[in-house]
Amino acid sequence: MGKRPVKVGATVLGSFGFTGKDESSIAARVSGAAYEEADVTPKEIQVAEVHDAVAPVELFLYEELGFCGPGESGR
């Protein structure tokens, strides 16, 4: 199997801060900025390395990154 190049369309850095009740999470805000910069949608992402030190949070991040709808990450 041949190697294929990976295209990085954007890189965005954000830091955690406490948000208000109706504000998006840092993951949602930063990923939204990256999607906008790269001119793509979450459905166009083919590979993502998602990490959190606590396994259930990885599932939460799938939702926050827009890879699935709320409550659908367990599938």
C-alpha positions as CSV (number, residue, x, y, z in Angstrom):
1,M,0.0,0.0,0.0
2,G,1.5,3.4,-1.0
3,K,1.8,6.3,1.3
4,R,-0.6,9.2,0.7
5,P,0.2,12.8,1.8
6,V,-1.8,14.4,4.5
7,K,-3.1,17.9,3.9
8,V,-3.2,20.2,6.9
9,G,-5.7,23.0,6.0
10,A,-5.5,25.0,9.3
11,T,-4.0,25.1,12.7
12,V,-5.7,27.0,15.5
13,L,-4.7,27.2,19.2
14,G,-7.0,28.0,22.0
15,S,-6.9,27.8,25.8
16,F,-9.4,26.6,28.3
17,G,-11.4,29.2,30.2
18,F,-14.7,29.0,32.0
19,T,-17.6,29.6,29.8
20,G,-21.1,30.8,30.4
21,K,-24.1,28.5,30.4
22,D,-25.0,29.3,26.7
23,E,-21.4,29.5,25.4
24,S,-19.8,26.8,23.2
25,S,-16.9,24.7,24.6
26,I,-13.3,25.5,23.8
27,A,-13.2,22.4,21.5
28,A,-16.3,23.6,19.6
29,R,-15.0,27.2,19.2
30,V,-11.5,26.2,18.2
31,S,-12.6,23.5,15.8
32,G,-15.1,25.9,14.3
33,A,-12.4,28.4,13.7
34,A,-10.1,25.8,12.1
35,Y,-12.9,24.5,9.8
36,E,-13.6,28.1,8.7
37,E,-9.9,28.8,8.1
38,A,-9.5,25.6,6.1
39,D,-12.9,26.1,4.3
40,V,-14.1,22.6,5.2
41,T,-16.9,21.1,7.3
42,P,-16.5,18.3,9.9
43,K,-18.0,15.8,7.3
44,E,-15.0,16.4,5.1
45,I,-12.5,15.4,7.7
46,Q,-11.1,11.9,6.9
47,V,-8.6,11.4,9.7
48,A,-8.5,13.0,13.2
49,E,-6.3,12.2,16.2
50,V,-8.5,12.9,19.2
51,H,-7.0,12.5,22.7
52,D,-8.0,13.1,26.2
53,A,-6.5,11.6,29.3
54,V,-10.0,10.2,30.4
55,A,-11.5,7.9,27.8
56,P,-15.1,9.0,28.0
57,V,-14.1,12.6,27.2
58,E,-12.9,11.4,23.8
59,L,-16.5,10.5,23.0
60,F,-17.6,13.9,24.1
61,L,-15.0,15.5,21.9
62,Y,-16.3,13.7,18.8
63,E,-19.6,15.6,19.4
64,E,-17.9,18.9,20.1
65,L,-15.8,18.6,16.9
66,G,-19.0,18.1,14.9
67,F,-18.2,14.5,13.8
68,C,-21.6,13.4,15.1
69,G,-24.7,14.9,16.7
70,P,-25.2,15.3,20.4
71,G,-25.6,11.9,22.1
72,E,-24.4,9.9,19.0
73,S,-20.7,9.5,19.9
74,G,-21.3,6.1,21.6
75,R,-22.2,4.5,18.3
